[in-house]
Structures are given as structure tokens and as C-alpha cells.
């Protein structure tokens, strides 16, 4: 069981992430998408400075079968 699963905690153990499901129906496209996301995020993060969650906003959870957040407002600090 994941402690406080609804809380946005980027420091969590990434190996427990359920974005791609689990068990017999775990997403077979996960490795492809992880590689694509890494390329996109590397390029994006390489072009901006540090960021934090924007004050006064709350992350909005995505609806099943999607995982993660449907909106997450960030403030660029750099
Ligand atoms: C960000 C992108 C993606 C996310 C978040 C995602 C997420 C998921 C999740 C949560 C499941 C499990 C659904 C369940 O428990 O019934 C799943 C299943 C599946 N995904 Fe993905 N997926 C993504 C991309 C892809 C890609 C790129 C492919 C193929 C190239 C793919 C192919 C499949 C297939 C075939 C299943 C069914 C597996 C089964 O039922 O045994 N997915 N996906």
C-alpha cells in the first residue's frame, strides 16, 4: 500500500509508480513512453531553471485509467 497516495510527493520511490498499471495487464508500452518522456523532459528542463508548485494552487488528479495529474501549476523560479 502506498502511504498518502493522493499527496503530491516528488520524493517518492519511483519504482512504486502505478501510472502504467500493475500485474498481468501492466502497460506493454511503458518502456517506450518512459524513453519518450525522458527525451522530452530532458530537452524541456534543460531550457528552464528550478521550479516549485505555484502558491495557492492544488494539483488536480487525473481520472482513471489515466494516472498522475490532469493539471499541475508550476512556478519557474530561475
Ligand atoms: C503515457 C502513456 C501511457 C500510459 C499512461 C499508459 C497506461 C496504461 C495503463 C494504466 C494500462 C493498464 C490498464 C489496465 O489496468 O487495464 C495500460 C495498458 C496497455 N497499454 Fe498503455 N499506456 C501508455 C502508452 C502506451 C503505448 C505507447 C502503448 C503501445 C505502444 C500502450 C499499450 C498498452 C496495451 C496494449 C495495454 C493493455 C495491456 C493488457 O491489458 O494486458 N500503452 N496502459
Backbone and ligand atoms as CSV (ligand in chain L), in Angstrom:
chain,resi,resn,atom,element,x,y,z
A,1,UNK,N,N,0.844,-1.191,0.000
A,1,UNK,CA,C,0.000,0.000,0.000
A,1,UNK,C,C,0.882,1.244,0.000
A,2,UNK,N,N,0.458,2.245,-0.780
A,2,UNK,CA,C,1.228,3.478,-0.872
A,2,UNK,C,C,0.675,4.496,0.114
A,3,UNK,N,N,1.562,4.965,0.981
A,3,UNK,CA,C,1.165,5.910,2.015
A,3,UNK,C,C,0.736,7.245,1.398
A,4,UNK,N,N,-0.421,7.765,1.832
A,4,UNK,CA,C,-0.928,9.067,1.369
A,4,UNK,C,C,-0.825,9.185,-0.149
A,5,UNK,N,N,-1.487,8.223,-0.846
A,5,UNK,CA,C,-1.365,8.137,-2.305
A,5,UNK,C,C,-1.853,9.386,-3.029
A,6,UNK,N,N,-2.766,10.162,-2.413
A,6,UNK,CA,C,-3.292,11.360,-3.080
A,6,UNK,C,C,-2.405,12.583,-2.912
A,7,UNK,N,N,-1.341,12.464,-2.138
A,7,UNK,CA,C,-0.469,13.616,-1.918
A,7,UNK,C,C,0.593,13.707,-3.007
A,8,UNK,N,N,0.883,14.944,-3.451
A,8,UNK,CA,C,1.942,15.163,-4.438
A,8,UNK,C,C,3.273,15.156,-3.699
A,9,UNK,N,N,4.028,14.091,-3.880
A,9,UNK,CA,C,5.302,13.955,-3.182
A,9,UNK,C,C,6.356,13.472,-4.181
A,10,UNK,N,N,7.038,14.405,-4.855
A,10,UNK,CA,C,8.005,14.001,-5.871
A,10,UNK,C,C,9.179,13.192,-5.346
A,11,UNK,N,N,9.326,13.117,-4.028
A,11,UNK,CA,C,10.438,12.365,-3.447
A,11,UNK,C,C,10.121,10.882,-3.273
A,12,UNK,N,N,8.940,10.450,-3.711
A,12,UNK,CA,C,8.571,9.040,-3.518
A,12,UNK,C,C,9.498,8.093,-4.282
A,13,UNK,N,N,9.457,6.841,-3.881
A,13,UNK,CA,C,10.174,5.774,-4.581
A,13,UNK,C,C,9.494,5.568,-5.945
A,14,UNK,N,N,10.188,5.932,-7.032
A,14,UNK,CA,C,9.601,5.878,-8.373
A,14,UNK,C,C,9.240,4.453,-8.812
A,15,UNK,N,N,9.862,3.462,-8.207
A,15,UNK,CA,C,9.568,2.087,-8.613
A,15,UNK,C,C,8.158,1.662,-8.186
A,16,UNK,N,N,7.514,2.460,-7.305
A,16,UNK,CA,C,6.164,2.140,-6.848
A,16,UNK,C,C,5.091,2.869,-7.660
A,17,UNK,N,N,5.498,3.597,-8.717
A,17,UNK,CA,C,4.569,4.374,-9.525
A,17,UNK,C,C,3.560,3.459,-10.243
A,18,UNK,N,N,2.268,3.801,-10.184
A,18,UNK,CA,C,1.227,2.966,-10.776
A,18,UNK,C,C,0.686,3.526,-12.093
A,19,UNK,N,N,1.374,4.521,-12.664
A,19,UNK,CA,C,0.880,5.166,-13.891
A,19,UNK,C,C,0.591,4.163,-14.993
A,20,UNK,N,N,1.405,3.136,-15.105
A,20,UNK,CA,C,1.250,2.176,-16.204
A,20,UNK,C,C,0.566,0.889,-15.757
A,21,UNK,N,N,-0.135,0.957,-14.649
A,21,UNK,CA,C,-0.836,-0.214,-14.160
A,21,UNK,C,C,0.110,-1.167,-13.447
A,22,UNK,N,N,-0.394,-2.371,-13.192
A,22,UNK,CA,C,0.394,-3.364,-12.466
A,22,UNK,C,C,-0.160,-4.748,-12.764
A,23,UNK,N,N,0.646,-5.754,-12.509
A,23,UNK,CA,C,0.180,-7.125,-12.658
A,23,UNK,C,C,0.082,-7.549,-14.117
A,24,UNK,N,N,-0.829,-8.468,-14.397
A,24,UNK,CA,C,-0.889,-9.111,-15.717
A,24,UNK,C,C,-1.226,-8.124,-16.834
A,25,UNK,N,N,-1.929,-7.024,-16.533
A,25,UNK,CA,C,-2.302,-6.040,-17.548
A,25,UNK,C,C,-1.433,-4.789,-17.507
A,26,UNK,N,N,-0.245,-4.896,-16.925
A,26,UNK,CA,C,0.661,-3.738,-16.910
A,26,UNK,C,C,0.927,-3.303,-18.351
A,27,UNK,N,N,1.052,-1.997,-18.561
A,27,UNK,CA,C,1.172,-1.427,-19.910
A,27,UNK,C,C,2.440,-1.909,-20.621
A,28,UNK,N,N,2.301,-2.587,-21.777
A,28,UNK,CA,C,3.488,-3.031,-22.507
A,28,UNK,C,C,4.187,-1.879,-23.234
A,29,UNK,N,N,3.527,-0.707,-23.312
A,29,UNK,CA,C,4.145,0.456,-23.957
A,29,UNK,C,C,4.933,1.319,-22.984
A,30,UNK,N,N,4.992,0.899,-21.714
A,30,UNK,CA,C,5.612,1.732,-20.676
A,30,UNK,C,C,7.077,2.071,-20.980
A,31,UNK,N,N,7.849,1.107,-21.440
A,31,UNK,CA,C,9.276,1.373,-21.703
A,31,UNK,C,C,9.435,2.400,-22.820
A,32,UNK,N,N,8.606,2.281,-23.873
A,32,UNK,CA,C,8.655,3.237,-24.982
A,32,UNK,C,C,8.300,4.636,-24.491
A,33,UNK,N,N,7.208,4.733,-23.729
A,33,UNK,CA,C,6.742,6.044,-23.263
A,33,UNK,C,C,7.732,6.654,-22.265
A,34,UNK,N,N,8.307,5.819,-21.402
A,34,UNK,CA,C,9.309,6.345,-20.454
A,34,UNK,C,C,10.493,6.940,-21.212
A,35,UNK,N,N,10.933,6.269,-22.270
A,35,UNK,CA,C,12.039,6.792,-23.071
A,35,UNK,C,C,11.641,8.098,-23.735
A,36,UNK,N,N,10.427,8.152,-24.307
A,36,UNK,CA,C,9.964,9.372,-24.980
A,36,UNK,C,C,9.846,10.521,-23.981
A,37,UNK,N,N,9.279,10.238,-22.808
A,37,UNK,CA,C,9.136,11.285,-21.791
A,37,UNK,C,C,10.498,11.781,-21.307
A,38,UNK,N,N,11.455,10.862,-21.185
A,38,UNK,CA,C,12.788,11.271,-20.736
A,38,UNK,C,C,13.415,12.233,-21.753
A,39,UNK,N,N,13.268,11.935,-23.038
A,39,UNK,CA,C,13.820,12.817,-24.067
A,39,UNK,C,C,13.139,14.187,-24.003
A,40,UNK,N,N,11.808,14.187,-23.944
A,40,UNK,CA,C,11.059,15.455,-23.907
A,40,UNK,C,C,11.427,16.261,-22.655
A,41,UNK,N,N,11.426,15.591,-21.487
A,41,UNK,CA,C,11.708,16.313,-20.237
A,41,UNK,C,C,13.155,16.787,-20.171
A,42,UNK,N,N,14.091,15.990,-20.676
A,42,UNK,CA,C,15.494,16.429,-20.694
A,42,UNK,C,C,15.626,17.719,-21.494
A,43,UNK,N,N,14.972,17.754,-22.662
A,43,UNK,CA,C,15.043,18.950,-23.510
A,43,UNK,C,C,14.362,20.131,-22.831
A,44,UNK,N,N,13.185,19.878,-22.230
A,44,UNK,CA,C,12.421,20.949,-21.585
A,44,UNK,C,C,13.163,21.486,-20.358
A,45,UNK,N,N,13.588,20.574,-19.479
A,45,UNK,CA,C,14.232,21.015,-18.237
A,45,UNK,C,C,15.589,21.645,-18.495
A,46,UNK,N,N,16.221,21.270,-19.604
A,46,UNK,CA,C,17.497,21.878,-19.964
A,46,UNK,C,C,17.357,23.344,-20.337
A,47,UNK,N,N,16.116,23.746,-20.646
A,47,UNK,CA,C,15.893,25.117,-21.086
A,47,UNK,C,C,15.305,26.037,-20.037
A,48,UNK,N,N,14.991,25.514,-18.846
A,48,UNK,CA,C,14.414,26.354,-17.787
A,48,UNK,C,C,15.213,26.166,-16.499
A,49,UNK,N,N,14.956,27.027,-15.491
A,49,UNK,CA,C,15.619,26.919,-14.198
A,49,UNK,C,C,14.783,26.093,-13.236
A,50,UNK,N,N,15.062,26.215,-11.921
A,50,UNK,CA,C,14.292,25.476,-10.924
A,50,UNK,C,C,12.839,25.933,-10.881
A,51,UNK,N,N,11.948,25.060,-10.402
A,51,UNK,CA,C,10.528,25.414,-10.306
A,51,UNK,C,C,9.918,24.792,-9.053
A,52,UNK,N,N,8.786,25.367,-8.603
A,52,UNK,CA,C,8.049,24.859,-7.447
A,52,UNK,C,C,6.562,24.870,-7.777
A,53,UNK,N,N,5.771,24.225,-6.928
A,53,UNK,CA,C,4.325,24.258,-7.072
A,53,UNK,C,C,3.863,25.700,-6.851
A,54,UNK,N,N,3.023,26.223,-7.728
A,54,UNK,CA,C,2.570,27.615,-7.642
A,54,UNK,C,C,1.737,27.816,-6.380
A,55,UNK,N,N,2.085,28.822,-5.587
A,55,UNK,CA,C,1.350,29.115,-4.353
A,55,UNK,C,C,-0.136,29.299,-4.637
A,56,UNK,N,N,-0.978,28.761,-3.760
A,56,UNK,CA,C,-2.422,28.943,-3.884
A,56,UNK,C,C,-3.084,27.996,-4.871
A,57,UNK,N,N,-2.319,27.090,-5.465
A,57,UNK,CA,C,-2.923,26.118,-6.390
A,57,UNK,C,C,-2.761,24.716,-5.822
A,58,UNK,N,N,-3.611,23.829,-6.296
A,58,UNK,CA,C,-3.519,22.427,-5.873
A,58,UNK,C,C,-3.474,21.544,-7.116
A,59,UNK,N,N,-2.641,20.519,-7.086
A,59,UNK,CA,C,-2.633,19.578,-8.213
A,59,UNK,C,C,-3.998,18.904,-8.326
A,60,UNK,N,N,-4.476,18.685,-9.555
A,60,UNK,CA,C,-5.756,18.002,-9.783
A,60,UNK,C,C,-5.466,16.620,-10.325
A,61,UNK,N,N,-5.985,15.617,-9.643
A,61,UNK,CA,C,-5.744,14.238,-10.052
A,61,UNK,C,C,-6.403,13.934,-11.384
A,62,UNK,N,N,-5.718,13.152,-12.217
A,62,UNK,CA,C,-6.316,12.668,-13.455
A,62,UNK,C,C,-7.339,11.586,-13.114
A,63,UNK,N,N,-8.219,11.310,-14.068
A,63,UNK,CA,C,-9.262,10.318,-13.864
A,63,UNK,C,C,-8.854,8.993,-14.486
A,64,UNK,N,N,-9.113,7.903,-13.793
A,64,UNK,CA,C,-8.814,6.569,-14.296
A,64,UNK,C,C,-9.395,6.401,-15.702
A,65,UNK,N,N,-8.706,5.771,-16.660
A,65,UNK,CA,C,-7.498,4.993,-16.497
A,65,UNK,C,C,-6.199,5.809,-16.588
A,66,UNK,N,N,-6.307,7.117,-16.770
A,66,UNK,CA,C,-5.078,7.905,-16.743
A,66,UNK,C,C,-4.569,7.946,-15.302
A,67,UNK,N,N,-3.299,8.239,-15.147
A,67,UNK,CA,C,-2.730,8.370,-13.817
A,67,UNK,C,C,-2.103,9.739,-13.667
A,68,UNK,N,N,-1.600,10.018,-12.486
A,68,UNK,CA,C,-0.919,11.291,-12.250
A,68,UNK,C,C,-1.905,12.435,-12.121
A,69,UNK,N,N,-1.619,13.554,-12.798
A,69,UNK,CA,C,-2.402,14.772,-12.625
A,69,UNK,C,C,-2.916,15.286,-13.966
A,70,UNK,N,N,-4.138,15.837,-13.949
A,70,UNK,CA,C,-4.659,16.473,-15.157
A,70,UNK,C,C,-4.207,17.925,-15.213
A,71,UNK,N,N,-3.934,18.528,-14.056
A,71,UNK,CA,C,-3.335,19.863,-14.048
A,71,UNK,C,C,-2.431,20.023,-12.830
A,72,UNK,N,N,-1.352,20.741,-13.053
A,72,UNK,CA,C,-0.339,20.925,-12.019
A,72,UNK,C,C,0.353,22.254,-12.336
A,73,UNK,N,N,0.038,23.295,-11.556
A,73,UNK,CA,C,0.565,24.626,-11.864
A,73,UNK,C,C,1.926,24.818,-11.211
A,74,UNK,N,N,2.900,25.121,-12.035
A,74,UNK,CA,C,4.265,25.285,-11.549
A,74,UNK,C,C,4.724,26.727,-11.738
A,75,UNK,N,N,5.586,27.147,-10.841
A,75,UNK,CA,C,6.178,28.480,-10.924
A,75,UNK,C,C,7.652,28.330,-11.237
A,76,UNK,N,N,8.083,29.031,-12.288
A,76,UNK,CA,C,9.503,28.980,-12.640
A,76,UNK,C,C,10.260,29.932,-11.734
A,77,UNK,N,N,11.246,29.416,-10.998
A,77,UNK,CA,C,11.952,30.225,-10.008
A,77,UNK,C,C,13.279,30.769,-10.533
A,78,UNK,N,N,13.734,30.268,-11.630
A,78,UNK,CA,C,15.047,30.659,-12.118
A,78,UNK,C,C,15.045,31.882,-13.009
L,1,LIG,C1,C,1.806,7.900,-21.238
L,1,LIG,C2,C,1.401,6.858,-21.988
L,1,LIG,C3,C,0.721,5.628,-21.473
L,1,LIG,C4,C,0.100,5.422,-20.290
L,1,LIG,C5,C,-0.081,6.380,-19.113
L,1,LIG,C6,C,-0.409,4.069,-20.311
L,1,LIG,C7,C,-1.085,3.477,-19.258
L,1,LIG,C8,C,-1.596,2.206,-19.295
L,1,LIG,C9,C,-2.262,1.557,-18.184
L,1,LIG,C10,C,-2.540,2.156,-16.796
L,1,LIG,C11,C,-2.601,0.322,-18.580
L,1,LIG,C12,C,-3.307,-0.771,-17.730
L,1,LIG,C13,C,-4.802,-0.667,-17.884
L,1,LIG,C14,C,-5.461,-1.758,-17.025
L,1,LIG,O1,O,-5.065,-1.996,-15.888
L,1,LIG,O2,O,-6.407,-2.396,-17.522
L,1,LIG,C15,C,-2.178,0.179,-19.965
L,1,LIG,C16,C,-2.374,-0.950,-20.732
L,1,LIG,C17,C,-1.954,-1.083,-22.027
L,1,LIG,N1,N,-1.165,-0.221,-22.740
L,1,LIG,FE1,FE,-0.575,1.621,-22.106
L,1,LIG,N2,N,-0.095,3.494,-21.508
L,1,LIG,C18,C,0.607,4.410,-22.245
L,1,LIG,C19,C,1.138,4.205,-23.515
L,1,LIG,C20,C,1.059,3.056,-24.238
L,1,LIG,C21,C,1.720,2.825,-25.522
L,1,LIG,C22,C,2.628,3.845,-26.221
L,1,LIG,C23,C,1.367,1.589,-25.924
L,1,LIG,C24,C,1.753,0.819,-27.157
L,1,LIG,C25,C,2.798,1.160,-27.928
L,1,LIG,C26,C,0.473,1.030,-24.916
L,1,LIG,C27,C,-0.138,-0.181,-24.980
L,1,LIG,C28,C,-0.915,-0.739,-23.982
L,1,LIG,C29,C,-1.613,-2.031,-24.096
L,1,LIG,C30,C,-1.634,-2.960,-25.314
L,1,LIG,C31,C,-2.251,-2.240,-22.861
L,1,LIG,C32,C,-3.110,-3.443,-22.462
L,1,LIG,C33,C,-2.266,-4.446,-21.700
L,1,LIG,C34,C,-3.137,-5.604,-21.174
L,1,LIG,O3,O,-4.338,-5.412,-20.987
L,1,LIG,O4,O,-2.589,-6.671,-20.938
L,1,LIG,N3,N,0.330,1.945,-23.900
L,1,LIG,N4,N,-1.559,1.326,-20.354
